[in-house]
Amino acid sequence: MLALAALIALAAISQGQPDGFNGTIYRLGSDHVEVTQPIDASRINLTLQTKAENMTLLDKEGKRVGLNSSYLFWRGSNIYSITFERHVTGDLIYFMPQQGQQFILPLNDVGQVRIILPPGYTTGDRFLGIARPAPDEFMEEDSGDVLTWQNTSGHQFIEVNYYKESAPQAMMRIFAVLAAAALILLAEHYASIRRLRAIRKEAEKRANR
């Protein structure tokens, strides 16, 4: 769980994005997803594929705002009804569990979505993993590659399969080893054929004597 000071810093980063982004941000980690959702309301309803943890509401000044939340699990969905102590313009920040190197986001609403991969990971190789649908923007950042969808209308979900940046080089090394092994086996195969032919010719010569 992040400390309040860290949450305030994250809210400051997410508010007023220089590129005009005003959607929900998903920061992928090794075992969790950190969600930052912009808020301009006194209450909201959330429908999530997994349970949310550590919900925190920060206003645009980065001050924590109290909230009350009721929870209902219905037909595979985690439904939250959240009421704030006042009308708030700011960010709702919460966490969801995440395992593996695949992130699937059901799209319940139309809007902007930004997914930030863990540092040292990327996506885009058709053999190792891609994002579907393709993002409108892709930026390489030291803090993690950033994928942005400006409009999610017409899509039911976003799926991102990602991998370590070193994976393509590792795969090329594996292919090189396999190719070398195949060449060795092929050379041995042809050498065996030549030896068998030589033995057969020698046998034919002896039979004709």
N, C-alpha and C positions, 0 to 999 in steps of 0.2 A: 504494500500500500504506500502510495506516495504521500509525503507530508503536505500540509496545507500550503507551505511556501512554494513547493514545486508545482502544485496545482495552479496557484496564482500565476506563476511564470508561464505555464502552459496556456492558460487563458489569455494572457497578454499576447502570446505568440499567435493564437488562433483568431483573436479579434482584429478586425481591420486588416485583413490580408492585403498586401500590396498589389496582388494580381486581381483583386476584386472578388476573391472566393468567399462565399458566405454559406457554405454547406457543412455537412457533418464530416469530421475527420476521424479516421480509424488508424491508430498507430499499432502495428503488429509487433508483438514481443515473442519471447520464446515459449511462454506459457499463458499469455493473456493478451487481450486486445484492449487498448485504452481508447475510449470513445469521447470525443468532444463535440457536443451538439449545440448549435446556437439556439438561444431562447429569447422570445419576446412575447411573454404571456404570463398569466397568473396560475395556469394549470395546463398540463399536457397529459396525453396518453401514449404509452410506449408499448409496442408489440415486438418482442425479441425472440430469436431462435434459441437463446440460452439465457440463464439467469444473470442478472446484472449484480454487481457488487460495488460497495463503497461509493454510492451516489453522492455527488457534491455539486452544489449550485453556487456559481460565482457571478456577481453582477459585473458591469463593464468597467468598474473601478477595481475589480479583483477582490471584492469583499464577499465573504461567505454569507449566503442567505438560507434561512431555515426552510425546510420542506417536510411535507407529510406524504407518505407513499403507501398505497394498498396494492396487494399482489394477487393475481389469479392465474393459475395454470389451466389453459383451456385448449383442448384438441392440439396438443403439441406446441402451443405458443405460450410464452411468458408475458403476461399482460400487466402493465403497471399504470395505475392512475395516480398522478403526482400533482399535489397542490402546493403552491409556494405561499409564503407568508405575505407576499405582496407581488404586484406586477413587476416582472424582472426582465431587463434586457441584459443578456450575458451568455454564459455557457453552462450547460449541464454536463458534468464529467462523470463517467462511470467505467467499470471494467467488466469484461466478459472473458471466460476461460477460452484458451486457444491451444490446440495441439497440432503438431505436424507442420508441414510447409504448404498447406492449402487453406485458403480463406474463402468462404462462401457467404455472401451477404444477400439475404432476401430483401427485395426492394418493396417496401410497403407504401412509400410516398415518392413523388417525383421531386427531384431537386439535384443539387450539386453534391458530389461525393468525392472525397479524397482519401486514398489509402497510402500510408507510409510504411514501407517495408523495413524490417530490422536492418541495422547497419551490417554491411558485408553481404547482403543478399540482393538479388535482382530477379528480373523475369523477362520473358521475350523470346527465349529459345524454344522452338517448337518441339524439340526432343526432350527438353528438361522442364518446361513449364511456361505457360503464357497466361495473359489476362483475357477473360471473355466477359462482356464485349471488350474490344480494344479501347483503351483510355483515349480521351481527347488530347491529353497532355501527359508527357513522361519527362521527369527531370531527375538527373543524377545528383544527389546531395550526400555530403559526408555523414549526415545524421540518418540517412536511409533514402533510397530511391522513392520518388513521389509520383503516384498515378492519380490523375484527376479526370473525372467525368463531369462535364458541365450540365448535362441533361440526361436523366435516367429514364425518361418516358419511353415506353415501348419495350422495356426490359423487365423481366421478372426477378432477376438476380444478377449479381456480379460474382465471378469466380476468379481468384488469383492463385495460380500455382507458382511458387517462387523457389529459388535455389541459391546456394552459395556462389558468389562471383567467381570462385576458383573452379567451379564444377565443369565448365566447358573445357578448360585446360586438362583437368583430370580425365574427362571423357576422351579427349584426343589422345592422351597418353595410353589409355586402355585400348583404344582402337589401334594405336601404333603397335602395341605389344601383340594384340590379336593378329594384326596383319603380318608381323614378323613371324609369329608362330605358324600362320597359314603358309607363308613362303617356305619355311623350313620343312613343314610336312609335305608340301608340293614337291620340293627338291628331293626329299627322301623317297617320295612315291615314284618320281621319274628315275631316280637312281636304282630303285628296286626293279622297275620295268627293264632297264638296260641290263642289269645283272641277269634277270630271268631270260632275256633274249640271248645273251651271250652263252648262258648255260644250255639253252635249247639248240643254238647253232653248233656248239661243241658236241652235244649229244647226237645231232644229225650227222655231223662229220664222222663220228665214230661208227654210226650205224651203216654208213655208206662205204666203209672200208672193206 
